[in-house]
């Protein structure tokens, strides 16, 4: 009888030490395994197109060799109050850095983008590509006059 009780106790002990089943719980689960994400380069970069004048009132804009410092100062004030929230001269923020913009874009295109961003984003291929590159951050229409737009364009020449 002692042997039977001993064997029975031993078998219960071994059975309880067997494989443990894990219960799944509903709710949040966090896996702390380290994973590496590969960031793929965008295959379609924004093109440099000096012939595209964009969509808007400005056509065939060309600048004189000298910068109009008085107009550029007015443009700097407007830029500081409106544009600097998304654009820095030498640093990419919500929008592109604007230093050297006239090496990448036609002056008419730049001015049309400033005064007419909504229509440019809808219809212009470069504006569409920029929108995609900058995570669909839409440039807001600041309702600038043509004079204010020209002043900002002059200021951008100084960057």
N, C-alpha and C positions, 0 to 999 in steps of 0.2 A: 504494500500500500504506500509506503514512504517513497518507493521508487516511482510509482505511478504519479504521485503528487509532485515529486521532484522533476520528472520528465515533463509533466504538464506545465509547471511553473517555468521551466527552461524554454519550452516551445512558445509560451506566451511572451516571454521576454524577447526571444529572437524575432518573433513576428512583429512586435512593436518597434524594433530597431531596424526594420526593413526600409525599403525605399519610401521616401517621404513625397507625397504629392503636393504640388504647389497650387494653392487656390488663387484663381484670378479674381481680382477685385475690380469693380466698376469705378471709373473716375480717372483722375490724372495719373500718368506714369511718366517718369523721367529717366531717360537713358543717358548716362554720363560717359558713354564711350566716345573717344576722341575720333572725329572724322575730319578729313580734309576736303574742302570744297575747291574745285578747280574753277576759276573764273575764266570764261572764254572771252576772248577779244571779240568785239563786235565786228562782224564781217563787212558791214556796210558803213564806212566812215562818212562823215559829212564832207561833201566835195568842196574844193575851192573852185569857185566859178565867178570870174570877174566880168562875164558878159551878162549875167542875170541881173536885171534891174529891179526885180520884185514887182509887187502889185500895189499900186497907190499913185499918188499925185506926182511923185518925183521921177523925172526922166532926164537922161543925159546930164547928170550932175557932174561937174568937175570943179576941183578946188584950185585956187590960185596957189602959186608957189609959197607965198607968205601966209602965215597964220594970222587971222584977225584976233588979236589978243583981247579986245573988248568983247567981241562976240563969244570967244572961248570962255571968258570969265562968266558971262551970263549962262552959258551952257554948263559950266562947272557947278554953278549954283543949282540949276535944275537937276543935273545928274546927282548931286549930293542929296537932294530932297526926294527924288523918285527912284532913280536907277540903282543906286548903291545898295538897296535892300536885296537885290539879286545878282548884281554885277560888280565885281572888283576889277581894277585895271589889270592886275597880274595874277589873279587867283580865281580858279573856277569855283563858283558857289552854286546857287540854284540855276543860274544861267552862265554862259561862257564868259571868260575873261575878255575884256574889250581892248586891251593893248594890242596894237598891230591889226586891228579889225580890217583896215583898208588894204592890207596885204592879202586878205582872204575873201573880201566881199567888195563889190562895186559900191561906191558912195550912194548911188540911188537906191540900191537894195537896203543898205543900212538905214537910210532915212525913211524908206517905206516901211521897214520893220518897226521903227520907232513910232511912227504915226499911225500905222495900220496893222498891228500885230494879229488881230482876229482874222482878217481876210488872208493875210500872208500864211498863217498856220493852216488854214483850210485849203489854199490853192498853190502855194509856192513849194517846189520840191525841196529846196534847201531848208526852208523854215520847218517843213514836215520832218526832215531828217534831224534837225536840231531838237525838235520836240521829242522825238524818240530817244535821242542820245541823252537828253536831260530828264529822263523818267517822266515824260508827259507833264512837265511843269510849264504851264501856259503863261506866256508873257501877257500881262494885263494891259488893256488899252488905257493909257493915262490921259486921253483926250487932250493931247498937246496940240498947240497951233503949229502951222508950218514954220513960223519964226522961231518958236522954242525948239522945234525939231532941228532946224538948221543950226541953232546955237549949240545944242548937244553934239551934233555932228562935228562942229568945229572944235569943241572941247576934246572929242575922241581923237582928233588929229594930234593933240599934245601928249597923249599917253605913250 
